[in-house]
């Protein structure tokens, strides 16, 4: 049975979540958009296991999620200055950005295109942000079975998925209730691949 933790409880102890992720287990946590199925992004075996739980093709690209824009700097700093600035403007605003990956970071997340990587920053409560920061990055995807609806609450996470996780973190209803907007910044002009929590017009205005 997964361990259940509630972020709304005073002085909730997230040490079991940190330990489970560090050991290669998967968990469900709330993000600023929807509930996410997550694991340590640095552990390739854990990332494969996550895809199996989600019933998703492990060869498809996944997103590296960070607790802050500063934590993502290792992936942003090598980019051309203007591109890096556009990415920083979008991160932590309900957007996932696809950018060049010249250093080959987290290559097991990039699918068949190791030259690009998806990056996301979520606005986490401090205790949860500290756990993510301690890992460096997590692989994060909607806590649904492939093709299913995005869960706004822990109760909406499919039981078939939840029961295979080590820890389930409840934070109440997700603020946005929609998955992140995905923008490809690696092309000559930004391309909206999926509209979600950040409206297209707002996203383009941020990088105009």
N, C-alpha and C positions, 0 to 999 in steps of 0.2 A: 504494500500500500504506500502511495506517495505521502511524504510529509507535507502537511498544509501549514502555511505561515500567513499571517494577516498583517499587512503593512499598516492597517488602521489601529492596531493595538499599540498602546504606549510601550516604548522601549522594546519593540519586537527585535528578536535576535536573529539576524540573517546569516550567522556563521554556518549553519547547516547547508544553506544554499551555496555559499562560497566554497565549502568543502566538496559538495556534490559536483559542482561544475569543474573544480580543479581536478577531480578524480575522473573526469570524462563523462559524467552523467548528463542527461538532458533535464530541463526544467521548463515550467511555464511561468512567465512573469508578466505584469502589466507594463505597457509602454505608453507613450503619450498619444498613440494612435489606436491600437488594438492590443489584445493579448498576444504575446509572442511565445513561440517555442524556441528555446535557446540552448546553446552549449558553448564551451570554450572554443573560440575561433582558431586558436592555435593548435588544436588537437584534431588531426585529420580523421582519425578513427571515430571520434565523437561526432564529427560533422556527417560522416557516412551514416552513423546510427540515427542521427536526427532525420535524415532523409528517409530512412526506412520507417521510422515512427510516423512520419507525415505521409508516407506512401507516395513519395516524390522521387523522380529520377535524380539520382545523386550527381549526374553529369550536368545538370542545369546549374547556372551560376547562382550564388547566394550572396547575402549582404553581410559585411563586417560592420557591427554596430558598436559605437563607442559611447562612453559616459559624458564626454565633452568634446568640443572642437579641438581643444588642446591635446587631448589624447589621440586624436586622428592626425596630428601634425606629421607623423612619420610618413604617412601616405600623401599628405598634401604638399609638404615642403619641396619634394623633387619636381613638382609640376611647374609649368610656365606660370609666371607671376599672375597674369590676368585670370587664367583658368583657376588657379588656387584661390584667388579672391572670390570668384564666382561661387566656387564650391563652399567656401566658408560662409558666404552670405545665405546659402540655402540650408546648410546643416543646422540641426536643432530647431527647424521650423516645419517639421512634418514632411520632409523630403528625403529621398534617397538619391544620391548622385552617382552616376557612372563616370569614372575618370580613368585616364591612362594609369598603368601600373608598371612603370619602368623598372622598379626594383624587384618585381615578382613576389610581392608580399601576399601572404595567404593564398598561394596559388591553387590550393585545393578548393577554394571558394569560387574560382573564376570560370569553372566549366571548360568549354572548348576555346576560350579566348583569354589566355593568361595575361594578355597585354592590357586588359581593362579590369577594373574592380568596382563593385558597388559599395558605397560608404553611407552610413547613416548615423546620426547622433540623436538620441532620445532624451527628453527632459525627464530624468528620473528623480524620485525623492532621494534625499542625501544618503540614506542608509543603503539603498539599492544601487545608487551611483557608485558608492565606495566598493561594492562587490564587483561591479563591472570594471571599474578602474583597476582593481587588483589583478584582474585577468589580462588586461590590455585591451581586449576586444572580445565580443561574443558573435557567433553566428546567430542571427535572429530572423525568423520568418513567422508569418501569421500562424497562430496555434489552431490550425484547422487541418483536416485531411485535404490532400491536394484537390483543388477545385471547389471546396466547400466554402461556406460563408465565413467572413472574418468575425471572430468572437469579441464582443464588447465587454463581456464579463467572464469571470472564471467559470460560471455555471454554463456558459455557452460553448466552452471547450469540449470537443467530443470525448466521451469516456474512453473510447478505444485509443485515443492519443494520450490523455491525461494519465491513465493507469500505467503507462510505460515510462513515465517520468519519475525522477527521484524526489523532486520538490515542486509543489504548486504554491505560488504566491498570489494572494488575493489583495487587490488594491481598490476594490470597488469598480464602478463603471469606468472604462477607458474614456479619456477626455474627448478625443476626436471621434472615436467610433468608426473611423475609416482608415484603411491602410495608407501608407505614405504615398505621396506623389513621386514618381520616378522620372528623373531627367538624365538624359545622356549628354554629358558635357564634353565627351571626347571627340565629337564631330566638329566641323567648322562652325556650325550654329547649334545652339541647344535644341534638343528634341525631347518633347514630352512623350514618354513611353507609357505612362499610366497616370491619370489624374486621380488624386485621392484627397488626403487631409489638407494639402495646400493647393488652393485654387490655381489654375494655370495662369490666369492674369497676374495674380500676386507673385507667383514664382518668377515669371518673366520680368516683372517690375523690379524684383530684387537684384536681378543680374543685368539690367539694362545699362 
